Amino acid sequence: MAKKKAETLKVMMTGSYIGCTEKQKANLRGLGLKKRETVRELEDTPAVRGMIEKVKHLVAIVD
């Protein structure tokens, strides 16, 4: 039986760590974003969506 392919999101960091709170920095690190303009492909789960929502001013969802 074939497994169903999981939905993914491409997230790009558009802002910098400067001026962020420690919680926001932790969310960016949790998403795997370390530098500006880096792109990561992540699973589309409620946990990832919540992390993106907390730092929405620093990231963008790329198609």
ZADO-1210 file (C-alpha; in nm, 4 decimals, padded with zeros to 6 digits):
<atoms>
<atom x="00.0000" y="00.0000" z="00.0000" code="MET" pos="1"/>
<atom x="00.1413" y="00.3413" z="-00.0976" code="ALA" pos="2"/>
<atom x="00.1784" y="00.6092" z="00.1680" code="LYS" pos="3"/>
<atom x="00.0025" y="00.9400" z="00.1236" code="LYS" pos="4"/>
<atom x="00.2428" y="01.2250" z="00.0520" code="LYS" pos="5"/>
<atom x="00.2443" y="01.4810" z="00.3327" code="ALA" pos="6"/>
<atom x="00.1632" y="01.8405" z="00.2461" code="GLU" pos="7"/>
<atom x="00.4563" y="02.0786" z="00.2805" code="THR" pos="8"/>
<atom x="00.5162" y="02.4512" z="00.3153" code="LEU" pos="9"/>
<atom x="00.8152" y="02.6477" z="00.1905" code="LYS" pos="10"/>
<atom x="00.9037" y="02.9138" z="00.4456" code="VAL" pos="11"/>
<atom x="01.1574" y="03.1923" z="00.3855" code="MET" pos="12"/>
<atom x="01.3038" y="03.4134" z="00.6561" code="MET" pos="13"/>
<atom x="01.2636" y="03.7771" z="00.5486" code="THR" pos="14"/>
<atom x="01.3581" y="03.9620" z="00.8697" code="GLY" pos="15"/>
<atom x="01.6525" y="03.9383" z="01.1067" code="SER" pos="16"/>
<atom x="01.6991" y="03.8236" z="01.4656" code="TYR" pos="17"/>
<atom x="01.7911" y="04.1775" z="01.5764" code="ILE" pos="18"/>
<atom x="01.5283" y="04.3160" z="01.8110" code="GLY" pos="19"/>
<atom x="01.3427" y="03.9864" z="01.8487" code="CYS" pos="20"/>
<atom x="01.2427" y="03.8359" z="02.1798" code="THR" pos="21"/>
<atom x="01.3972" y="03.5087" z="02.2927" code="GLU" pos="22"/>
<atom x="01.0709" y="03.3242" z="02.2196" code="LYS" pos="23"/>
<atom x="01.0691" y="03.4516" z="01.8621" code="GLN" pos="24"/>
<atom x="01.4320" y="03.3494" z="01.8173" code="LYS" pos="25"/>
<atom x="01.3473" y="03.0039" z="01.9508" code="ALA" pos="26"/>
<atom x="01.0591" y="02.9726" z="01.7026" code="ASN" pos="27"/>
<atom x="01.2845" y="03.0680" z="01.4119" code="LEU" pos="28"/>
<atom x="01.5456" y="02.8149" z="01.5243" code="ARG" pos="29"/>
<atom x="01.2711" y="02.5541" z="01.5617" code="GLY" pos="30"/>
<atom x="01.1655" y="02.6184" z="01.2040" code="LEU" pos="31"/>
<atom x="01.5278" y="02.5726" z="01.0958" code="GLY" pos="32"/>
<atom x="01.5757" y="02.9313" z="00.9824" code="LEU" pos="33"/>
<atom x="01.9171" y="03.0722" z="01.0740" code="LYS" pos="34"/>
<atom x="01.9903" y="03.3523" z="00.8271" code="LYS" pos="35"/>
<atom x="01.7873" y="03.5952" z="00.6181" code="ARG" pos="36"/>
<atom x="01.6679" y="03.4680" z="00.2812" code="GLU" pos="37"/>
<atom x="01.7018" y="03.1025" z="00.3849" code="THR" pos="38"/>
<atom x="01.4224" y="02.8719" z="00.2697" code="VAL" pos="39"/>
<atom x="01.3050" y="02.5532" z="00.4407" code="ARG" pos="40"/>
<atom x="01.0453" y="02.3018" z="00.3322" code="GLU" pos="41"/>
<atom x="00.8411" y="02.1930" z="00.6337" code="LEU" pos="42"/>
<atom x="00.5443" y="01.9633" z="00.6926" code="GLU" pos="43"/>
<atom x="00.2101" y="02.1401" z="00.7086" code="ASP" pos="44"/>
<atom x="00.1085" y="02.0603" z="01.0666" code="THR" pos="45"/>
<atom x="-00.0769" y="02.2675" z="01.3262" code="PRO" pos="46"/>
<atom x="00.2444" y="02.2992" z="01.5303" code="ALA" pos="47"/>
<atom x="00.4393" y="02.4431" z="01.2374" code="VAL" pos="48"/>
<atom x="00.1489" y="02.6745" z="01.1488" code="ARG" pos="49"/>
<atom x="00.1484" y="02.8029" z="01.5082" code="GLY" pos="50"/>
<atom x="00.5225" y="02.8693" z="01.5010" code="MET" pos="51"/>
<atom x="00.4877" y="03.0584" z="01.1733" code="ILE" pos="52"/>
<atom x="00.2017" y="03.2635" z="01.3202" code="GLU" pos="53"/>
<atom x="00.4225" y="03.3763" z="01.6119" code="LYS" pos="54"/>
<atom x="00.6909" y="03.5128" z="01.3757" code="VAL" pos="55"/>
<atom x="00.4749" y="03.6071" z="01.0763" code="LYS" pos="56"/>
<atom x="00.6435" y="03.9484" z="01.0559" code="HIS" pos="57"/>
<atom x="00.9816" y="03.7757" z="00.9996" code="LEU" pos="58"/>
<atom x="00.8854" y="03.4982" z="00.7560" code="VAL" pos="59"/>
<atom x="00.7006" y="03.4497" z="00.4283" code="ALA" pos="60"/>
<atom x="00.5417" y="03.1407" z="00.2775" code="ILE" pos="61"/>
<atom x="00.6907" y="03.0849" z="-00.0691" code="VAL" pos="62"/>
<atom x="00.5304" y="02.8840" z="-00.3479" code="ASP" pos="63"/>
</atoms>
